[in-house]
């Protein structure tokens, strides 16, 4: 179903393409020396339709088609200051505004013959001036418009509608129009058509994996001329080194072959050609290309057989219905014989189809094996000796890195112990004791109790001091014992604390 915004986009695309073609046709296809371009639309009519349906919305007004048109008028000089009109070219859009304004979710109707005739009469001004009209309908035209020629004196009418494949179908109801007139109102340029054909090839990339894509298939899917599709296939084959384009049985086939190996020479000398000619070992790339070409031809034949089987099955169904509806025994007997013969033909065709599938399977397997060999040659993997040497070197590197990391870790640990001296540790302990006493006073502890608790908190400081200086105190008792003297008792904490200020 065509949405309103899609119809709006189609309207803009058609007018932009037609305006560009008008500029290129000035003085060539259109006669004249002076030109005047004007733009018109039916926005007032669309606004009134929106108001009738209760949708006075500016956003909706800007997103709906409004039957815009571009008018180009040509003039020649007449006498000194007068200008004589030479012709009028109009590119117009005709869409069902009432349907889009109502906001209906149903399918938009095509343009009827009566609507087209009224629209053309409104566009034609002076009947004596030649008019070339191109009317585009984003919803298409009714069958009556294609079958009935709308002929107006001194007016050349061209109709444009979507073709369902992303392009446009350009035709003349009368059938008496020059090709250059049709090309002027074709919103899709030559380059855009080629790009659309290339997109169709990309969408059919699955068919290229195990088969091929013919020129006729792309023409049927896109509705483009065969020369345009052929140009697109040639460009695709040039851009992708694995795709090959070959002519088989009167048509062009696009298939996937072997990729060009890195460092391969595009041109081969005469000596190398002679060497390859008498060599028993063939070139893997050439083998892959040849097998891929054979597989492409076989897949095309298989697809044609599939189509033939579908036609035979359809004919069988028709004969069965004919036999069931027949009242005469002779007719039923004749139809029964036809159906039996048709089923034998289908069986034989299926046998041929099975043989083709087996051949395609064998060729695909051979292509797969050759591709693996080619990929192995491209990789150029190291041998076992090189792999062993590289593994030993990597292991030695890891061990050296681990030893360096352990050394750095030990240096950082020793450095952290040396950074703070003993005096700084004692001062830090005093700071912590003062901070703990302030915290106790703020919590509501009486001063006497805090004073009684203070000596208990000062006790760990000498212990830490003794742990920090184990070397001096450990050597003194041993010398005293050897000299036969007793070691003096340790000083109390108060006496030791009186000596501390001397150090500070």
C-alpha positions as CSV (number, residue, x, y, z in Angstrom):
1,X,0.0,0.0,0.0
2,X,1.3,3.4,-1.0
3,X,1.7,5.7,2.0
4,X,1.1,9.5,1.7
5,X,4.8,10.4,2.4
6,X,5.9,7.9,-0.2
7,X,3.6,9.6,-2.8
8,X,5.1,12.9,-1.7
9,X,8.6,11.6,-2.2
10,X,7.7,10.3,-5.7
11,X,6.3,13.7,-6.6
12,X,9.4,15.5,-5.6
13,X,11.7,13.0,-7.4
14,X,9.7,13.2,-10.7
15,X,9.6,17.0,-10.7
16,X,13.3,17.4,-9.9
17,X,14.2,14.9,-12.7
18,X,11.9,16.6,-15.2
19,X,13.2,20.1,-14.4
20,X,16.8,18.9,-15.0
21,X,15.8,17.4,-18.3
22,X,14.0,20.6,-19.3
23,X,17.2,22.6,-18.7
24,X,19.1,20.2,-20.9
25,X,16.5,20.3,-23.7
26,X,16.5,24.1,-24.1
27,X,17.4,25.1,-27.6
28,X,17.8,21.4,-28.6
29,X,14.6,19.4,-28.2
30,X,12.6,22.6,-27.4
31,X,12.7,25.4,-29.9
32,X,13.3,29.0,-28.6
33,X,15.8,31.6,-27.6
34,X,14.2,33.0,-24.5
35,X,12.8,30.9,-21.7
36,X,10.5,31.3,-18.7
37,X,10.0,28.7,-16.0
38,X,7.1,28.8,-13.5
39,X,6.0,26.6,-10.7
40,X,2.4,25.8,-9.6
41,X,0.5,23.5,-7.3
42,X,-2.9,22.8,-5.9
43,X,-2.2,23.5,-2.2
44,X,-5.4,25.4,-1.7
45,X,-7.4,22.5,-2.9
46,X,-5.5,20.2,-0.6
47,X,-6.0,22.5,2.4
48,X,-9.7,22.6,1.7
49,X,-9.9,18.8,1.5
50,X,-8.1,18.6,4.9
51,X,-10.5,21.0,6.4
52,X,-13.5,19.0,5.2
53,X,-12.1,15.9,6.8
54,X,-11.3,17.7,10.1
55,X,-7.5,17.6,9.6
56,X,-6.3,21.3,9.6
57,X,-2.7,20.2,10.2
58,X,0.2,22.0,8.7
59,X,2.5,19.0,9.2
60,X,0.0,16.9,7.1
61,X,-0.1,19.6,4.5
62,X,3.7,19.5,4.1
63,X,3.9,15.7,3.9
64,X,1.1,15.2,1.2
65,X,1.4,15.5,-2.5
66,X,-0.2,18.7,-3.8
67,X,-0.2,18.1,-7.6
68,X,2.8,20.3,-8.3
69,X,3.9,21.1,-11.8
70,X,6.8,22.8,-13.7
71,X,5.9,24.9,-16.8
72,X,8.6,25.9,-19.3
73,X,7.7,28.4,-22.0
74,X,9.9,29.2,-25.0
75,X,10.0,32.4,-27.0
76,X,11.6,33.7,-30.2
77,X,12.3,37.3,-31.0
78,X,9.6,39.0,-33.1
79,X,10.4,42.4,-34.7
80,X,12.4,44.4,-32.2
81,X,10.8,44.3,-28.8
82,X,8.2,41.6,-29.2
83,X,8.5,37.9,-28.4
84,X,6.6,35.1,-30.1
85,X,5.8,31.9,-28.1
86,X,7.3,28.8,-29.6
87,X,6.0,26.1,-27.3
88,X,5.1,25.0,-23.8
89,X,6.4,22.0,-21.9
90,X,4.7,20.9,-18.7
91,X,5.7,18.3,-16.1
92,X,2.7,17.7,-13.8
93,X,1.7,15.4,-11.0
94,X,-1.8,14.0,-10.7
95,X,-2.6,12.3,-7.4
96,X,-5.9,11.6,-5.6
97,X,-5.8,14.4,-3.2
98,X,-9.1,13.6,-1.6
99,X,-8.0,10.1,-0.7
100,X,-4.7,11.3,0.9
101,X,-6.5,14.2,2.7
102,X,-9.1,11.8,4.3
103,X,-6.3,9.8,6.0
104,X,-7.8,6.5,4.7
105,X,-5.8,3.3,5.2
106,X,-7.2,1.7,2.0
107,X,-5.2,1.4,-1.2
108,X,-5.0,4.7,-3.2
109,X,-7.1,4.5,-6.4
110,X,-5.4,4.9,-9.8
111,X,-6.2,7.9,-12.0
112,X,-9.2,7.3,-14.3
113,X,-9.6,8.4,-17.8
114,X,-12.0,11.2,-16.9
115,X,-9.7,12.6,-14.2
116,X,-6.8,12.6,-16.7
117,X,-8.9,14.4,-19.4
118,X,-10.0,17.1,-17.0
119,X,-6.4,17.6,-15.8
120,X,-5.0,17.9,-19.3
121,X,-7.6,20.5,-20.3
122,X,-6.7,22.6,-17.3
123,X,-3.1,22.5,-18.3
124,X,-3.5,23.5,-22.0
125,X,-3.7,27.2,-22.4
126,X,-3.7,28.5,-26.0
127,X,-4.5,25.6,-28.3
128,X,-2.5,27.2,-31.2
129,X,0.8,26.9,-29.3
130,X,2.4,23.4,-29.3
131,X,2.2,21.7,-25.9
132,X,4.2,18.8,-24.6
133,X,2.7,17.4,-21.4
134,X,4.1,14.8,-19.1
135,X,1.6,13.7,-16.4
136,X,2.9,11.6,-13.5
137,X,0.6,9.6,-11.3
138,X,2.2,8.1,-8.1
139,X,-0.7,5.7,-7.8
140,X,-0.7,4.6,-11.5
141,X,-3.3,4.8,-14.2
142,X,-6.4,2.8,-14.7
143,X,-6.4,0.1,-17.5
144,X,-8.8,2.3,-19.5
145,X,-6.2,5.0,-19.8
146,X,-3.7,2.6,-21.3
147,X,-6.2,1.1,-23.7
148,X,-7.9,4.3,-24.8
149,X,-5.8,6.9,-26.6
150,X,-6.4,10.4,-25.4
151,X,-5.8,12.6,-28.4
152,X,-6.0,16.4,-28.2
153,X,-5.0,18.7,-31.1
154,X,-1.6,20.3,-30.9
155,X,-0.9,18.4,-27.6
156,X,1.7,15.7,-27.2
157,X,0.8,13.7,-24.0
158,X,3.2,11.4,-22.1
159,X,2.2,9.4,-19.1
160,X,4.5,8.3,-16.3
161,X,3.7,5.8,-13.5
162,X,5.8,3.6,-11.1
163,X,6.7,0.3,-12.6
164,X,6.8,-1.6,-9.2
165,X,10.6,-2.2,-9.3
166,X,11.8,1.2,-8.1
167,X,11.7,2.8,-11.6
168,X,9.1,4.5,-13.8
169,X,7.2,3.4,-16.8
170,X,7.0,6.1,-19.5
171,X,4.5,5.6,-22.3
172,X,2.2,7.5,-24.7
173,X,-1.5,6.6,-24.9
174,X,-1.6,7.4,-28.6
175,X,1.6,5.5,-29.3
176,X,2.7,8.2,-31.8
177,X,5.5,9.9,-29.8
178,X,9.2,10.3,-30.6
179,X,11.6,8.5,-28.3
180,X,13.3,11.8,-27.3
181,X,10.0,13.0,-25.9
182,X,9.7,10.0,-23.7
183,X,13.3,10.4,-22.4
184,X,12.6,14.0,-21.4
185,X,9.9,13.0,-19.0
186,X,11.8,10.0,-17.6
187,X,12.8,11.1,-14.1
188,X,15.4,8.4,-13.9
189,X,18.6,9.2,-15.7
190,X,20.9,6.7,-17.5
191,X,23.3,6.6,-14.5
192,X,20.4,5.9,-12.1
193,X,19.1,3.1,-14.2
194,X,22.5,1.4,-14.3
195,X,22.7,1.8,-10.5
196,X,19.3,0.3,-10.1
197,X,20.3,-2.7,-12.3
198,X,23.5,-3.1,-10.1
199,X,21.3,-3.1,-7.0
200,X,19.2,-5.8,-8.5
201,X,22.3,-7.9,-9.1
202,X,23.4,-7.4,-5.5
203,X,19.9,-8.5,-4.3
204,X,20.3,-11.7,-6.4
205,X,23.8,-12.5,-5.0
206,X,22.4,-15.7,-3.5
207,X,21.9,-17.0,-7.1
208,X,25.6,-16.3,-7.8
209,X,26.9,-18.6,-5.0
210,X,26.0,-21.9,-6.7
211,X,24.6,-20.7,-10.0
212,X,24.5,-17.8,-12.4
213,X,22.4,-14.7,-13.3
214,X,21.4,-14.1,-16.9
215,X,20.8,-10.8,-18.6
216,X,17.1,-11.7,-19.3
217,X,16.5,-12.3,-15.5
218,X,17.7,-8.8,-14.6
219,X,15.7,-7.3,-17.4
220,X,12.6,-9.1,-16.1
221,X,13.1,-8.0,-12.5
222,X,13.9,-4.4,-13.3
223,X,12.0,-3.6,-16.5
224,X,15.1,-1.8,-17.9
225,X,16.3,-2.1,-21.4
226,X,18.8,-4.8,-22.3
227,X,21.7,-2.4,-23.2
228,X,21.4,-0.7,-19.8
229,X,21.4,-4.1,-18.0
230,X,24.4,-5.3,-20.0
231,X,26.4,-2.1,-19.0
232,X,25.5,-2.8,-15.4
233,X,26.6,-6.4,-15.6
234,X,29.9,-5.3,-17.1
235,X,30.5,-2.8,-14.4
236,X,29.7,-5.3,-11.7
237,X,32.2,-7.8,-13.3
238,X,34.9,-5.2,-13.4
239,X,34.5,-4.1,-9.8
240,X,34.4,-7.7,-8.3
241,X,37.4,-9.9,-9.4
242,X,35.5,-13.1,-8.5
243,X,32.6,-12.3,-10.9
244,X,32.9,-13.3,-14.6
245,X,30.6,-12.3,-17.5
246,X,30.4,-14.7,-20.4
247,X,28.2,-15.2,-23.4
248,X,26.5,-18.6,-23.6
249,X,23.7,-19.7,-25.9
250,X,23.0,-16.2,-27.1
251,X,22.8,-14.6,-23.7
252,X,25.1,-13.1,-21.1
253,X,25.7,-15.0,-17.9
254,X,27.1,-13.5,-14.7
255,X,28.7,-16.2,-12.5
256,X,31.3,-16.4,-9.7
257,X,34.7,-17.7,-10.6
258,X,38.1,-17.7,-9.1
259,X,39.6,-14.6,-7.5
260,X,42.9,-13.2,-8.8
261,X,45.8,-14.2,-6.6
262,X,47.9,-11.4,-5.0
263,X,51.0,-10.7,-7.1
264,X,49.6,-12.4,-10.1
265,X,50.6,-10.9,-13.5
266,X,47.8,-9.7,-15.7
267,X,49.8,-10.4,-18.9
268,X,51.9,-13.5,-19.5
269,X,54.9,-13.7,-21.8
270,X,55.2,-16.0,-24.8
271,X,57.7,-18.3,-23.0
272,X,55.4,-18.6,-20.1
273,X,52.4,-19.4,-22.4
274,X,54.4,-22.2,-24.1
275,X,55.5,-23.5,-20.7
276,X,51.9,-23.6,-19.5
277,X,50.8,-25.2,-22.8
278,X,53.1,-28.2,-22.4
279,X,52.8,-28.4,-18.6
280,X,50.7,-31.2,-17.2
281,X,49.9,-29.3,-14.0
282,X,47.1,-26.9,-15.0
283,X,46.5,-23.4,-13.5
284,X,44.0,-23.8,-10.6
285,X,42.5,-20.4,-11.3
286,X,41.8,-21.3,-14.9
287,X,40.3,-24.6,-13.8
288,X,38.0,-22.8,-11.3
289,X,36.9,-20.3,-14.0
290,X,36.2,-23.0,-16.5
291,X,34.3,-25.2,-14.0
292,X,32.3,-22.1,-12.8
293,X,31.4,-21.3,-16.4
294,X,30.2,-24.9,-16.9
295,X,28.2,-24.8,-13.7
296,X,26.6,-21.5,-14.7
297,X,25.4,-23.0,-18.0
298,X,24.1,-26.1,-16.2
299,X,22.2,-24.0,-13.6
300,X,20.6,-22.0,-16.4
301,X,19.5,-25.2,-18.1
302,X,18.2,-26.5,-14.8
303,X,16.2,-23.4,-14.2
304,X,14.6,-23.7,-17.6
305,X,13.7,-27.3,-16.9
306,X,12.1,-26.2,-13.6
307,X,10.0,-23.7,-15.6
308,X,9.1,-26.5,-18.1
309,X,8.0,-28.8,-15.3
310,X,5.8,-26.0,-13.8
311,X,4.2,-25.5,-17.2
312,X,3.6,-29.3,-17.6
313,X,2.1,-29.5,-14.1
314,X,-0.2,-26.6,-14.8
315,X,-1.3,-28.3,-18.0
316,X,-1.9,-31.5,-16.1
317,X,-4.2,-29.7,-13.6
318,X,-6.1,-28.1,-16.5
319,X,-6.6,-31.6,-18.1
320,X,-7.7,-33.1,-14.9
321,X,-10.3,-30.3,-14.4
322,X,-11.4,-30.8,-18.0
323,X,-11.7,-34.6,-17.6
324,X,-13.7,-34.2,-14.4
325,X,-16.1,-31.8,-16.0
326,X,-16.6,-33.9,-19.2
327,X,-19.9,-35.7,-19.6
328,X,-18.8,-37.9,-22.5
329,X,-16.9,-41.1,-21.9
330,X,-14.9,-40.6,-25.1
331,X,-13.7,-37.2,-23.9
332,X,-12.8,-38.5,-20.5
333,X,-10.8,-41.4,-22.1
334,X,-9.0,-39.0,-24.4
335,X,-8.1,-36.7,-21.5
336,X,-7.0,-39.6,-19.4
337,X,-4.6,-40.7,-22.2
338,X,-3.3,-37.1,-22.4
339,X,-2.7,-36.9,-18.7
340,X,-0.9,-40.3,-18.7
341,X,1.4,-39.2,-21.5
342,X,2.0,-35.9,-19.7
343,X,3.0,-37.6,-16.5
344,X,5.4,-39.8,-18.4
345,X,6.9,-36.6,-19.9
346,X,7.2,-35.1,-16.4
347,X,8.9,-38.2,-15.1
348,X,11.5,-38.1,-17.9
349,X,12.1,-34.4,-17.4
350,X,12.6,-35.1,-13.6
351,X,15.2,-37.8,-14.5
352,X,17.1,-35.3,-16.6
353,X,16.8,-32.8,-13.8
354,X,18.3,-35.3,-11.3
355,X,21.2,-35.9,-13.6
356,X,21.8,-32.1,-13.9
357,X,21.7,-31.8,-10.2
358,X,24.3,-34.5,-9.8
359,X,26.6,-32.9,-12.4
360,X,26.2,-29.5,-10.7
361,X,27.0,-31.2,-7.3
362,X,30.2,-32.8,-8.8
363,X,31.4,-29.6,-10.3
364,X,30.7,-27.6,-7.2
365,X,32.7,-30.1,-5.1
366,X,35.6,-29.9,-7.5
367,X,35.4,-26.1,-7.4
368,X,35.4,-26.2,-3.6
369,X,38.5,-28.4,-3.5
370,X,40.4,-26.3,-5.9
371,X,39.4,-23.2,-4.0
372,X,40.8,-24.7,-0.8
373,X,44.1,-25.5,-2.6
374,X,44.3,-22.0,-3.9
375,X,43.5,-20.5,-0.5
376,X,46.3,-22.6,1.0
377,X,48.8,-21.4,-1.6
378,X,47.8,-17.8,-0.9
379,X,48.3,-18.1,2.8
380,X,51.9,-19.4,2.7
381,X,51.9,-20.8,6.2
382,X,55.2,-21.4,8.0
383,X,56.6,-24.9,8.4
384,X,56.9,-26.9,11.6
385,X,60.5,-25.8,12.3
386,X,59.6,-22.1,12.1
387,X,56.6,-22.7,14.3
388,X,58.8,-24.4,17.0
389,X,61.4,-21.7,16.9
390,X,58.8,-18.9,17.2
391,X,57.2,-20.8,20.2
392,X,60.5,-21.2,22.0
393,X,61.3,-17.5,21.5
394,X,57.9,-16.4,22.7
395,X,58.3,-18.6,25.8
396,X,61.7,-17.1,26.6
397,X,60.3,-13.6,26.2
398,X,57.5,-14.4,28.6
399,X,59.9,-15.7,31.2
400,X,62.1,-12.6,30.9
401,X,59.1,-10.4,31.3
402,X,57.9,-12.3,34.4
403,X,61.4,-12.0,36.0
404,X,61.5,-8.2,35.4
405,X,58.0,-7.9,36.8
406,X,59.0,-9.7,40.0
407,X,62.1,-7.5,40.4
408,X,60.1,-4.3,40.0
409,X,57.5,-5.6,42.6
410,X,60.3,-6.3,45.2
411,X,61.9,-2.9,44.7
412,X,58.5,-1.2,45.2
413,X,58.0,-3.1,48.4
414,X,61.4,-2.1,49.9
415,X,60.9,1.5,48.8
416,X,57.6,1.7,50.7
417,X,59.3,0.5,53.9
418,X,62.1,3.1,53.6
419,X,59.9,6.1,52.8
420,X,58.7,6.6,56.4
421,X,61.3,7.0,59.2
422,X,60.9,5.9,62.8
423,X,60.4,9.4,64.1
424,X,57.7,10.1,61.5
425,X,55.9,6.9,62.7
426,X,56.1,8.0,66.4
427,X,54.7,11.5,65.5
428,X,51.9,9.8,63.4
429,X,51.0,7.7,66.4
430,X,50.7,10.8,68.6
431,X,48.4,12.4,65.9
432,X,46.2,9.3,66.0
433,X,46.0,9.3,69.8
434,X,44.9,13.0,69.8
435,X,42.3,12.3,67.2
436,X,40.9,9.4,69.1
437,X,40.7,11.5,72.3
438,X,38.8,14.3,70.5
439,X,36.4,11.7,69.1
440,X,35.7,10.3,72.6
441,X,35.1,13.8,74.0
442,X,32.6,14.6,71.3
443,X,30.8,11.3,72.0
444,X,30.2,12.3,75.6
445,X,33.0,10.5,77.5
446,X,33.9,12.3,80.8
447,X,37.4,13.8,80.9
448,X,38.5,11.6,83.9
449,X,37.6,8.5,82.0
450,X,39.3,9.8,78.9
451,X,42.4,10.5,80.9
452,X,42.3,7.0,82.4
453,X,42.0,5.5,78.9
454,X,44.9,7.5,77.5
455,X,47.8,5.4,79.0
456,X,46.2,2.2,77.7
457,X,46.2,3.7,74.2
458,X,49.8,4.9,74.5
459,X,51.1,1.4,75.2
460,X,51.2,0.1,71.6
461,X,53.7,2.9,70.6
462,X,56.8,1.4,72.4
463,X,55.9,-2.0,71.1
464,X,56.0,-0.7,67.5
465,X,59.2,1.1,68.3
466,X,60.8,-2.2,69.5
467,X,59.6,-4.0,66.4
468,X,61.1,-1.3,64.1
469,X,64.6,-1.5,65.7
470,X,65.2,-5.2,66.2
471,X,68.9,-5.1,65.2
472,X,70.2,-2.8,68.1
473,X,68.2,-4.5,70.9
474,X,69.0,-8.0,69.7
475,X,72.8,-7.5,69.7
476,X,73.0,-5.9,73.2
477,X,71.9,-8.8,75.4
478,X,74.2,-11.2,73.6
479,X,77.3,-9.0,74.3
480,X,76.2,-8.7,78.0
481,X,75.9,-12.4,78.5
482,X,79.3,-13.0,77.0
483,X,80.8,-10.4,79.3
484,X,79.1,-11.9,82.4
485,X,76.9,-9.0,83.0
486,X,73.2,-8.8,83.3
487,X,71.2,-6.7,80.9
488,X,69.5,-3.7,82.5
489,X,65.8,-3.9,82.8
490,X,63.8,-2.1,80.1
491,X,62.7,1.5,80.8
492,X,59.1,2.3,81.7
493,X,57.1,4.1,79.1
494,X,57.1,7.4,81.0
495,X,60.9,7.5,81.2
496,X,61.2,6.5,77.5
497,X,58.8,9.2,76.6
498,X,60.9,11.9,78.3
499,X,63.9,11.0,76.1
500,X,61.8,11.3,72.9
501,X,61.7,15.1,72.8
502,X,65.5,15.2,72.7
503,X,65.3,13.4,69.4
504,X,62.6,15.5,68.0
